[in-house]
Amino acid sequence: GGTGTNDYTLRIYNWDDNTLIDVSSGNKNHGNNLYDVAWSPNGHYLLVGGANGTGTCELRLYVWSNETLVELEDAQKYYVGTLNSVSWNPSGVYFAAAGETDSNDYNVRAQRFNDNVLSEMAADNRRFTSNVYSLDWHSQSNNLAVGGITSGTQVSVTSWDGSSFVEIPETNKDHGGTVNAVAWSPNGTYLAIG
């Protein structure tokens, strides 16, 4: 989200001796709502999903070096609807981005990140015919948990084979309402849904 002044600035803080210290060279104004951020597994990149204030939503990718964020201009992607969630896979080669959509767009998109360039790999719109609010890659596999809202299924797990998502039908669960958050436990044994 935004800051108290509604400037919708992405802020980076240094955690030092139980204190948060603002790293001012890391702050970036996005012009509108920020919905999710995700560090790459190696900590060198930061994904940001949100709205850019011009009626479209976007995904931005930054390099993090020497406490400074540098945007990769060629890595900016635009989406229809709200971009609610971004998540890296454990290798840091792929990430998924998802959100609200209209009937002409996809709910979950996979991107490959190679040499500071993004390329779209696949789209998965099979289970979530409405809003997708949360994504989380399993820490030790290529399984992606997806949470949102649709009739009958609010959470599911798909397997990523390097080029497309493969449905795991037995993981489709009716949570009884909207799923706003999904998170795997660090060892990958449990999936929390809320």
mmCIF file of the C-alpha atoms, coordinates in Angstrom:
data_MODEL
# 
_entry.id   MODEL 
# 
loop_
_atom_site.group_PDB 
_atom_site.id 
_atom_site.type_symbol 
_atom_site.label_atom_id 
_atom_site.label_alt_id 
_atom_site.label_comp_id 
_atom_site.label_asym_id 
_atom_site.label_entity_id 
_atom_site.label_seq_id 
_atom_site.pdbx_PDB_ins_code 
_atom_site.Cartn_x 
_atom_site.Cartn_y 
_atom_site.Cartn_z 
_atom_site.occupancy 
_atom_site.B_iso_or_equiv 
_atom_site.pdbx_formal_charge 
_atom_site.auth_seq_id 
_atom_site.auth_comp_id 
_atom_site.auth_asym_id 
_atom_site.auth_atom_id 
_atom_site.pdbx_PDB_model_num 
ATOM 1   C CA . GLY A 1 1   ? 0.000   0.000   0.000   1.00 0.00 ? 1   GLY A CA 1 
ATOM 2   C CA . GLY A 1 2   ? 0.313   3.624   0.057   1.00 0.00 ? 2   GLY A CA 1 
ATOM 3   C CA . THR A 1 3   ? 1.936   5.827   2.612   1.00 0.00 ? 3   THR A CA 1 
ATOM 4   C CA . GLY A 1 4   ? 0.107   8.288   4.839   1.00 0.00 ? 4   GLY A CA 1 
ATOM 5   C CA . THR A 1 5   ? 0.395   11.003  2.188   1.00 0.00 ? 5   THR A CA 1 
ATOM 6   C CA . ASN A 1 6   ? -1.235  8.838   -0.538  1.00 0.00 ? 6   ASN A CA 1 
ATOM 7   C CA . ASP A 1 7   ? 1.889   8.994   -2.703  1.00 0.00 ? 7   ASP A CA 1 
ATOM 8   C CA . TYR A 1 8   ? 1.885   5.184   -3.048  1.00 0.00 ? 8   TYR A CA 1 
ATOM 9   C CA . THR A 1 9   ? 5.589   4.894   -2.539  1.00 0.00 ? 9   THR A CA 1 
ATOM 10  C CA . LEU A 1 10  ? 7.371   1.570   -2.349  1.00 0.00 ? 10  LEU A CA 1 
ATOM 11  C CA . ARG A 1 11  ? 9.622   1.934   0.665   1.00 0.00 ? 11  ARG A CA 1 
ATOM 12  C CA . ILE A 1 12  ? 12.598  -0.191  1.658   1.00 0.00 ? 12  ILE A CA 1 
ATOM 13  C CA . TYR A 1 13  ? 13.671  -0.417  5.285   1.00 0.00 ? 13  TYR A CA 1 
ATOM 14  C CA . ASN A 1 14  ? 16.802  -1.826  6.848   1.00 0.00 ? 14  ASN A CA 1 
ATOM 15  C CA . TRP A 1 15  ? 16.140  -4.027  9.897   1.00 0.00 ? 15  TRP A CA 1 
ATOM 16  C CA . ASP A 1 16  ? 18.905  -3.247  12.368  1.00 0.00 ? 16  ASP A CA 1 
ATOM 17  C CA . ASP A 1 17  ? 18.912  -4.084  16.084  1.00 0.00 ? 17  ASP A CA 1 
ATOM 18  C CA . ASN A 1 18  ? 15.094  -4.282  16.319  1.00 0.00 ? 18  ASN A CA 1 
ATOM 19  C CA . THR A 1 19  ? 14.722  -0.973  14.463  1.00 0.00 ? 19  THR A CA 1 
ATOM 20  C CA . LEU A 1 20  ? 13.430  -0.198  10.975  1.00 0.00 ? 20  LEU A CA 1 
ATOM 21  C CA . ILE A 1 21  ? 15.610  2.365   9.212   1.00 0.00 ? 21  ILE A CA 1 
ATOM 22  C CA . ASP A 1 22  ? 14.256  3.969   6.035   1.00 0.00 ? 22  ASP A CA 1 
ATOM 23  C CA . VAL A 1 23  ? 16.636  3.448   3.112   1.00 0.00 ? 23  VAL A CA 1 
ATOM 24  C CA . SER A 1 24  ? 15.615  6.553   1.159   1.00 0.00 ? 24  SER A CA 1 
ATOM 25  C CA . SER A 1 25  ? 17.478  5.583   -2.026  1.00 0.00 ? 25  SER A CA 1 
ATOM 26  C CA . GLY A 1 26  ? 15.238  2.519   -2.187  1.00 0.00 ? 26  GLY A CA 1 
ATOM 27  C CA . ASN A 1 27  ? 11.929  4.388   -2.316  1.00 0.00 ? 27  ASN A CA 1 
ATOM 28  C CA . LYS A 1 28  ? 9.954   4.514   -5.576  1.00 0.00 ? 28  LYS A CA 1 
ATOM 29  C CA . ASN A 1 29  ? 6.679   6.326   -6.323  1.00 0.00 ? 29  ASN A CA 1 
ATOM 30  C CA . HIS A 1 30  ? 4.205   4.147   -8.207  1.00 0.00 ? 30  HIS A CA 1 
ATOM 31  C CA . GLY A 1 31  ? 1.463   6.721   -8.699  1.00 0.00 ? 31  GLY A CA 1 
ATOM 32  C CA . ASN A 1 32  ? -1.302  4.428   -7.443  1.00 0.00 ? 32  ASN A CA 1 
ATOM 33  C CA . ASN A 1 33  ? -2.015  1.292   -5.391  1.00 0.00 ? 33  ASN A CA 1 
ATOM 34  C CA . LEU A 1 34  ? 0.622   -1.319  -4.614  1.00 0.00 ? 34  LEU A CA 1 
ATOM 35  C CA . TYR A 1 35  ? -0.836  -4.742  -3.828  1.00 0.00 ? 35  TYR A CA 1 
ATOM 36  C CA . ASP A 1 36  ? 2.102   -7.117  -3.454  1.00 0.00 ? 36  ASP A CA 1 
ATOM 37  C CA . VAL A 1 37  ? 5.894   -7.249  -3.409  1.00 0.00 ? 37  VAL A CA 1 
ATOM 38  C CA . ALA A 1 38  ? 8.192   -10.285 -3.578  1.00 0.00 ? 38  ALA A CA 1 
ATOM 39  C CA . TRP A 1 39  ? 11.965  -10.616 -3.243  1.00 0.00 ? 39  TRP A CA 1 
ATOM 40  C CA . SER A 1 40  ? 13.707  -13.046 -5.596  1.00 0.00 ? 40  SER A CA 1 
ATOM 41  C CA . PRO A 1 41  ? 15.215  -16.083 -3.802  1.00 0.00 ? 41  PRO A CA 1 
ATOM 42  C CA . ASN A 1 42  ? 18.732  -14.598 -4.146  1.00 0.00 ? 42  ASN A CA 1 
ATOM 43  C CA . GLY A 1 43  ? 17.577  -11.196 -2.819  1.00 0.00 ? 43  GLY A CA 1 
ATOM 44  C CA . HIS A 1 44  ? 18.834  -9.279  -5.879  1.00 0.00 ? 44  HIS A CA 1 
ATOM 45  C CA . TYR A 1 45  ? 15.446  -8.480  -7.431  1.00 0.00 ? 45  TYR A CA 1 
ATOM 46  C CA . LEU A 1 46  ? 12.113  -7.151  -6.213  1.00 0.00 ? 46  LEU A CA 1 
ATOM 47  C CA . LEU A 1 47  ? 8.779   -7.708  -7.996  1.00 0.00 ? 47  LEU A CA 1 
ATOM 48  C CA . VAL A 1 48  ? 5.980   -5.197  -7.443  1.00 0.00 ? 48  VAL A CA 1 
ATOM 49  C CA . GLY A 1 49  ? 2.353   -5.651  -8.486  1.00 0.00 ? 49  GLY A CA 1 
ATOM 50  C CA . GLY A 1 50  ? -0.284  -2.945  -8.467  1.00 0.00 ? 50  GLY A CA 1 
ATOM 51  C CA . ALA A 1 51  ? -1.981  -0.182  -10.409 1.00 0.00 ? 51  ALA A CA 1 
ATOM 52  C CA . ASN A 1 52  ? -0.183  2.632   -12.206 1.00 0.00 ? 52  ASN A CA 1 
ATOM 53  C CA . GLY A 1 53  ? -2.897  5.292   -12.061 1.00 0.00 ? 53  GLY A CA 1 
ATOM 54  C CA . THR A 1 54  ? -3.656  5.304   -15.798 1.00 0.00 ? 54  THR A CA 1 
ATOM 55  C CA . GLY A 1 55  ? -6.411  2.701   -15.745 1.00 0.00 ? 55  GLY A CA 1 
ATOM 56  C CA . THR A 1 56  ? -4.110  -0.273  -16.195 1.00 0.00 ? 56  THR A CA 1 
ATOM 57  C CA . CYS A 1 57  ? -2.265  -2.378  -13.681 1.00 0.00 ? 57  CYS A CA 1 
ATOM 58  C CA . GLU A 1 58  ? 1.292   -3.342  -13.867 1.00 0.00 ? 58  GLU A CA 1 
ATOM 59  C CA . LEU A 1 59  ? 4.115   -5.485  -12.747 1.00 0.00 ? 59  LEU A CA 1 
ATOM 60  C CA . ARG A 1 60  ? 7.474   -3.835  -12.204 1.00 0.00 ? 60  ARG A CA 1 
ATOM 61  C CA . LEU A 1 61  ? 10.810  -5.479  -11.590 1.00 0.00 ? 61  LEU A CA 1 
ATOM 62  C CA . TYR A 1 62  ? 13.715  -3.813  -9.790  1.00 0.00 ? 62  TYR A CA 1 
ATOM 63  C CA . VAL A 1 63  ? 17.361  -4.689  -9.263  1.00 0.00 ? 63  VAL A CA 1 
ATOM 64  C CA . TRP A 1 64  ? 18.396  -4.217  -5.615  1.00 0.00 ? 64  TRP A CA 1 
ATOM 65  C CA . SER A 1 65  ? 22.052  -3.254  -5.240  1.00 0.00 ? 65  SER A CA 1 
ATOM 66  C CA . ASN A 1 66  ? 23.894  -1.152  -2.657  1.00 0.00 ? 66  ASN A CA 1 
ATOM 67  C CA . GLU A 1 67  ? 20.584  -0.214  -0.984  1.00 0.00 ? 67  GLU A CA 1 
ATOM 68  C CA . THR A 1 68  ? 19.273  1.236   -4.260  1.00 0.00 ? 68  THR A CA 1 
ATOM 69  C CA . LEU A 1 69  ? 16.363  0.085   -6.447  1.00 0.00 ? 69  LEU A CA 1 
ATOM 70  C CA . VAL A 1 70  ? 16.906  0.365   -10.192 1.00 0.00 ? 70  VAL A CA 1 
ATOM 71  C CA . GLU A 1 71  ? 13.874  -0.374  -12.351 1.00 0.00 ? 71  GLU A CA 1 
ATOM 72  C CA . LEU A 1 72  ? 14.329  -2.705  -15.299 1.00 0.00 ? 72  LEU A CA 1 
ATOM 73  C CA . GLU A 1 73  ? 12.335  -0.765  -17.891 1.00 0.00 ? 73  GLU A CA 1 
ATOM 74  C CA . ASP A 1 74  ? 12.179  -3.699  -20.319 1.00 0.00 ? 74  ASP A CA 1 
ATOM 75  C CA . ALA A 1 75  ? 10.647  -5.834  -17.575 1.00 0.00 ? 75  ALA A CA 1 
ATOM 76  C CA . GLN A 1 76  ? 7.520   -3.715  -17.041 1.00 0.00 ? 76  GLN A CA 1 
ATOM 77  C CA . LYS A 1 77  ? 4.312   -5.599  -17.930 1.00 0.00 ? 77  LYS A CA 1 
ATOM 78  C CA . TYR A 1 78  ? 0.736   -4.329  -18.108 1.00 0.00 ? 78  TYR A CA 1 
ATOM 79  C CA . TYR A 1 79  ? -2.354  -6.258  -17.097 1.00 0.00 ? 79  TYR A CA 1 
ATOM 80  C CA . VAL A 1 80  ? -6.103  -5.818  -17.375 1.00 0.00 ? 80  VAL A CA 1 
ATOM 81  C CA . GLY A 1 81  ? -7.721  -5.590  -13.951 1.00 0.00 ? 81  GLY A CA 1 
ATOM 82  C CA . THR A 1 82  ? -5.956  -5.511  -10.610 1.00 0.00 ? 82  THR A CA 1 
ATOM 83  C CA . LEU A 1 83  ? -2.600  -7.255  -10.198 1.00 0.00 ? 83  LEU A CA 1 
ATOM 84  C CA . ASN A 1 84  ? -3.020  -8.662  -6.676  1.00 0.00 ? 84  ASN A CA 1 
ATOM 85  C CA . SER A 1 85  ? -0.193  -11.125 -6.151  1.00 0.00 ? 85  SER A CA 1 
ATOM 86  C CA . VAL A 1 86  ? 3.336   -11.927 -7.322  1.00 0.00 ? 86  VAL A CA 1 
ATOM 87  C CA . SER A 1 87  ? 5.487   -14.902 -6.297  1.00 0.00 ? 87  SER A CA 1 
ATOM 88  C CA . TRP A 1 88  ? 8.901   -16.266 -7.369  1.00 0.00 ? 88  TRP A CA 1 
ATOM 89  C CA . ASN A 1 89  ? 9.486   -19.972 -7.832  1.00 0.00 ? 89  ASN A CA 1 
ATOM 90  C CA . PRO A 1 90  ? 12.346  -21.422 -5.710  1.00 0.00 ? 90  PRO A CA 1 
ATOM 91  C CA . SER A 1 91  ? 14.906  -21.265 -8.551  1.00 0.00 ? 91  SER A CA 1 
ATOM 92  C CA . GLY A 1 92  ? 14.253  -17.567 -9.225  1.00 0.00 ? 92  GLY A CA 1 
ATOM 93  C CA . VAL A 1 93  ? 13.978  -18.308 -12.951 1.00 0.00 ? 93  VAL A CA 1 
ATOM 94  C CA . TYR A 1 94  ? 10.164  -18.053 -13.037 1.00 0.00 ? 94  TYR A CA 1 
ATOM 95  C CA . PHE A 1 95  ? 7.533   -16.101 -11.200 1.00 0.00 ? 95  PHE A CA 1 
ATOM 96  C CA . ALA A 1 96  ? 3.758   -15.973 -11.287 1.00 0.00 ? 96  ALA A CA 1 
ATOM 97  C CA . ALA A 1 97  ? 1.520   -12.898 -11.279 1.00 0.00 ? 97  ALA A CA 1 
ATOM 98  C CA . ALA A 1 98  ? -2.236  -12.932 -10.734 1.00 0.00 ? 98  ALA A CA 1 
ATOM 99  C CA . GLY A 1 99  ? -5.232  -10.787 -10.071 1.00 0.00 ? 99  GLY A CA 1 
ATOM 100 C CA . GLU A 1 100 ? -8.724  -9.726  -10.966 1.00 0.00 ? 100 GLU A CA 1 
ATOM 101 C CA . THR A 1 101 ? -9.600  -10.024 -14.603 1.00 0.00 ? 101 THR A CA 1 
ATOM 102 C CA . ASP A 1 102 ? -12.204 -9.461  -17.258 1.00 0.00 ? 102 ASP A CA 1 
ATOM 103 C CA . SER A 1 103 ? -13.342 -12.226 -19.600 1.00 0.00 ? 103 SER A CA 1 
ATOM 104 C CA . ASN A 1 104 ? -10.558 -11.461 -22.087 1.00 0.00 ? 104 ASN A CA 1 
ATOM 105 C CA . ASP A 1 105 ? -7.592  -11.854 -19.768 1.00 0.00 ? 105 ASP A CA 1 
ATOM 106 C CA . TYR A 1 106 ? -5.934  -14.571 -17.707 1.00 0.00 ? 106 TYR A CA 1 
ATOM 107 C CA . ASN A 1 107 ? -5.969  -14.951 -13.934 1.00 0.00 ? 107 ASN A CA 1 
ATOM 108 C CA . VAL A 1 108 ? -2.486  -16.426 -13.467 1.00 0.00 ? 108 VAL A CA 1 
ATOM 109 C CA . ARG A 1 109 ? 0.481   -15.701 -15.702 1.00 0.00 ? 109 ARG A CA 1 
ATOM 110 C CA . ALA A 1 110 ? 3.929   -17.241 -15.548 1.00 0.00 ? 110 ALA A CA 1 
ATOM 111 C CA . GLN A 1 111 ? 6.959   -15.238 -16.615 1.00 0.00 ? 111 GLN A CA 1 
ATOM 112 C CA . ARG A 1 112 ? 10.517  -16.394 -17.244 1.00 0.00 ? 112 ARG A CA 1 
ATOM 113 C CA . PHE A 1 113 ? 13.260  -14.086 -16.039 1.00 0.00 ? 113 PHE A CA 1 
ATOM 114 C CA . ASN A 1 114 ? 16.506  -14.393 -17.969 1.00 0.00 ? 114 ASN A CA 1 
ATOM 115 C CA . ASP A 1 115 ? 19.261  -11.806 -18.440 1.00 0.00 ? 115 ASP A CA 1 
ATOM 116 C CA . ASN A 1 116 ? 17.056  -9.014  -17.062 1.00 0.00 ? 116 ASN A CA 1 
ATOM 117 C CA . VAL A 1 117 ? 14.320  -9.793  -19.621 1.00 0.00 ? 117 VAL A CA 1 
ATOM 118 C CA . LEU A 1 118 ? 10.819  -11.107 -18.907 1.00 0.00 ? 118 LEU A CA 1 
ATOM 119 C CA . SER A 1 119 ? 9.005   -13.422 -21.280 1.00 0.00 ? 119 SER A CA 1 
ATOM 120 C CA . GLU A 1 120 ? 5.507   -14.751 -20.727 1.00 0.00 ? 120 GLU A CA 1 
ATOM 121 C CA . MET A 1 121 ? 5.442   -18.537 -20.563 1.00 0.00 ? 121 MET A CA 1 
ATOM 122 C CA . ALA A 1 122 ? 1.863   -19.660 -19.960 1.00 0.00 ? 122 ALA A CA 1 
ATOM 123 C CA . ALA A 1 123 ? -1.567  -18.692 -18.782 1.00 0.00 ? 123 ALA A CA 1 
ATOM 124 C CA . ASP A 1 124 ? -3.817  -20.616 -16.432 1.00 0.00 ? 124 ASP A CA 1 
ATOM 125 C CA . ASN A 1 125 ? -7.494  -19.684 -16.338 1.00 0.00 ? 125 ASN A CA 1 
ATOM 126 C CA . ARG A 1 126 ? -9.053  -23.083 -15.676 1.00 0.00 ? 126 ARG A CA 1 
ATOM 127 C CA . ARG A 1 127 ? -10.257 -22.995 -12.095 1.00 0.00 ? 127 ARG A CA 1 
ATOM 128 C CA . PHE A 1 128 ? -10.568 -19.343 -11.221 1.00 0.00 ? 128 PHE A CA 1 
ATOM 129 C CA . THR A 1 129 ? -13.240 -17.747 -13.365 1.00 0.00 ? 129 THR A CA 1 
ATOM 130 C CA . SER A 1 130 ? -13.221 -14.672 -11.157 1.00 0.00 ? 130 SER A CA 1 
ATOM 131 C CA . ASN A 1 131 ? -10.684 -12.982 -8.869  1.00 0.00 ? 131 ASN A CA 1 
ATOM 132 C CA . VAL A 1 132 ? -7.299  -14.385 -7.851  1.00 0.00 ? 132 VAL A CA 1 
ATOM 133 C CA . TYR A 1 133 ? -5.947  -12.768 -4.681  1.00 0.00 ? 133 TYR A CA 1 
ATOM 134 C CA . SER A 1 134 ? -2.923  -14.769 -3.591  1.00 0.00 ? 134 SER A CA 1 
ATOM 135 C CA . LEU A 1 135 ? -0.114  -16.964 -4.929  1.00 0.00 ? 135 LEU A CA 1 
ATOM 136 C CA . ASP A 1 136 ? 2.675   -18.854 -3.198  1.00 0.00 ? 136 ASP A CA 1 
ATOM 137 C CA . TRP A 1 137 ? 5.282   -21.183 -4.698  1.00 0.00 ? 137 TRP A CA 1 
ATOM 138 C CA . HIS A 1 138 ? 6.193   -24.266 -2.697  1.00 0.00 ? 138 HIS A CA 1 
ATOM 139 C CA . SER A 1 139 ? 9.744   -23.802 -1.357  1.00 0.00 ? 139 SER A CA 1 
ATOM 140 C CA . GLN A 1 140 ? 11.021  -27.190 -2.536  1.00 0.00 ? 140 GLN A CA 1 
ATOM 141 C CA . SER A 1 141 ? 9.039   -27.942 -5.702  1.00 0.00 ? 141 SER A CA 1 
ATOM 142 C CA . ASN A 1 142 ? 7.347   -26.349 -8.679  1.00 0.00 ? 142 ASN A CA 1 
ATOM 143 C CA . ASN A 1 143 ? 3.887   -26.374 -7.104  1.00 0.00 ? 143 ASN A CA 1 
ATOM 144 C CA . LEU A 1 144 ? 2.011   -23.079 -6.966  1.00 0.00 ? 144 LEU A CA 1 
ATOM 145 C CA . ALA A 1 145 ? -0.836  -22.492 -4.496  1.00 0.00 ? 145 ALA A CA 1 
ATOM 146 C CA . VAL A 1 146 ? -3.563  -20.206 -5.866  1.00 0.00 ? 146 VAL A CA 1 
ATOM 147 C CA . GLY A 1 147 ? -6.270  -18.541 -3.780  1.00 0.00 ? 147 GLY A CA 1 
ATOM 148 C CA . GLY A 1 148 ? -9.227  -16.425 -4.830  1.00 0.00 ? 148 GLY A CA 1 
ATOM 149 C CA . ILE A 1 149 ? -12.960 -16.563 -5.366  1.00 0.00 ? 149 ILE A CA 1 
ATOM 150 C CA . THR A 1 150 ? -15.097 -18.548 -7.771  1.00 0.00 ? 150 THR A CA 1 
ATOM 151 C CA . SER A 1 151 ? -18.013 -20.920 -7.413  1.00 0.00 ? 151 SER A CA 1 
ATOM 152 C CA . GLY A 1 152 ? -16.922 -24.230 -5.914  1.00 0.00 ? 152 GLY A CA 1 
ATOM 153 C CA . THR A 1 153 ? -13.150 -23.759 -5.758  1.00 0.00 ? 153 THR A CA 1 
ATOM 154 C CA . GLN A 1 154 ? -11.347 -21.016 -3.869  1.00 0.00 ? 154 GLN A CA 1 
ATOM 155 C CA . VAL A 1 155 ? -7.949  -22.671 -3.524  1.00 0.00 ? 155 VAL A CA 1 
ATOM 156 C CA . SER A 1 156 ? -5.983  -25.079 -5.657  1.00 0.00 ? 156 SER A CA 1 
ATOM 157 C CA . VAL A 1 157 ? -2.439  -26.177 -6.369  1.00 0.00 ? 157 VAL A CA 1 
ATOM 158 C CA . THR A 1 158 ? -0.980  -26.366 -9.854  1.00 0.00 ? 158 THR A CA 1 
ATOM 159 C CA . SER A 1 159 ? 2.312   -27.903 -10.903 1.00 0.00 ? 159 SER A CA 1 
ATOM 160 C CA . TRP A 1 160 ? 4.675   -25.931 -13.132 1.00 0.00 ? 160 TRP A CA 1 
ATOM 161 C CA . ASP A 1 161 ? 6.499   -28.083 -15.715 1.00 0.00 ? 161 ASP A CA 1 
ATOM 162 C CA . GLY A 1 162 ? 8.695   -25.304 -17.119 1.00 0.00 ? 162 GLY A CA 1 
ATOM 163 C CA . SER A 1 163 ? 6.320   -24.325 -19.905 1.00 0.00 ? 163 SER A CA 1 
ATOM 164 C CA . SER A 1 164 ? 2.778   -24.546 -18.522 1.00 0.00 ? 164 SER A CA 1 
ATOM 165 C CA . PHE A 1 165 ? 0.698   -25.140 -15.409 1.00 0.00 ? 165 PHE A CA 1 
ATOM 166 C CA . VAL A 1 166 ? -0.591  -28.670 -14.912 1.00 0.00 ? 166 VAL A CA 1 
ATOM 167 C CA . GLU A 1 167 ? -3.770  -29.019 -12.903 1.00 0.00 ? 167 GLU A CA 1 
ATOM 168 C CA . ILE A 1 168 ? -3.710  -31.197 -9.787  1.00 0.00 ? 168 ILE A CA 1 
ATOM 169 C CA . PRO A 1 169 ? -7.497  -31.812 -9.522  1.00 0.00 ? 169 PRO A CA 1 
ATOM 170 C CA . GLU A 1 170 ? -7.416  -33.401 -6.067  1.00 0.00 ? 170 GLU A CA 1 
ATOM 171 C CA . THR A 1 171 ? -6.105  -30.114 -4.626  1.00 0.00 ? 171 THR A CA 1 
ATOM 172 C CA . ASN A 1 172 ? -9.157  -28.048 -5.643  1.00 0.00 ? 172 ASN A CA 1 
ATOM 173 C CA . LYS A 1 173 ? -10.839 -27.058 -2.382  1.00 0.00 ? 173 LYS A CA 1 
ATOM 174 C CA . ASP A 1 174 ? -13.971 -25.133 -1.492  1.00 0.00 ? 174 ASP A CA 1 
ATOM 175 C CA . HIS A 1 175 ? -12.899 -22.977 1.436   1.00 0.00 ? 175 HIS A CA 1 
ATOM 176 C CA . GLY A 1 176 ? -16.452 -21.745 1.926   1.00 0.00 ? 176 GLY A CA 1 
ATOM 177 C CA . GLY A 1 177 ? -15.725 -18.205 0.797   1.00 0.00 ? 177 GLY A CA 1 
ATOM 178 C CA . THR A 1 178 ? -13.105 -15.893 -0.624  1.00 0.00 ? 178 THR A CA 1 
ATOM 179 C CA . VAL A 1 179 ? -9.463  -16.895 -0.084  1.00 0.00 ? 179 VAL A CA 1 
ATOM 180 C CA . ASN A 1 180 ? -7.376  -13.757 0.387   1.00 0.00 ? 180 ASN A CA 1 
ATOM 181 C CA . ALA A 1 181 ? -4.095  -15.428 1.327   1.00 0.00 ? 181 ALA A CA 1 
ATOM 182 C CA . VAL A 1 182 ? -2.234  -18.693 0.789   1.00 0.00 ? 182 VAL A CA 1 
ATOM 183 C CA . ALA A 1 183 ? 1.180   -19.570 2.258   1.00 0.00 ? 183 ALA A CA 1 
ATOM 184 C CA . TRP A 1 184 ? 3.261   -22.740 2.331   1.00 0.00 ? 184 TRP A CA 1 
ATOM 185 C CA . SER A 1 185 ? 5.117   -23.585 5.532   1.00 0.00 ? 185 SER A CA 1 
ATOM 186 C CA . PRO A 1 186 ? 8.928   -23.300 5.175   1.00 0.00 ? 186 PRO A CA 1 
ATOM 187 C CA . ASN A 1 187 ? 9.327   -27.087 4.937   1.00 0.00 ? 187 ASN A CA 1 
ATOM 188 C CA . GLY A 1 188 ? 6.468   -27.366 2.432   1.00 0.00 ? 188 GLY A CA 1 
ATOM 189 C CA . THR A 1 189 ? 4.409   -29.768 4.558   1.00 0.00 ? 189 THR A CA 1 
ATOM 190 C CA . TYR A 1 190 ? 1.507   -27.432 5.258   1.00 0.00 ? 190 TYR A CA 1 
ATOM 191 C CA . LEU A 1 191 ? -0.512  -24.881 3.306   1.00 0.00 ? 191 LEU A CA 1 
ATOM 192 C CA . ALA A 1 192 ? -2.213  -22.082 5.279   1.00 0.00 ? 192 ALA A CA 1 
ATOM 193 C CA . ILE A 1 193 ? -5.353  -20.594 3.749   1.00 0.00 ? 193 ILE A CA 1 
ATOM 194 C CA . GLY A 1 194 ? -7.156  -17.485 4.938   1.00 0.00 ? 194 GLY A CA 1 
# 
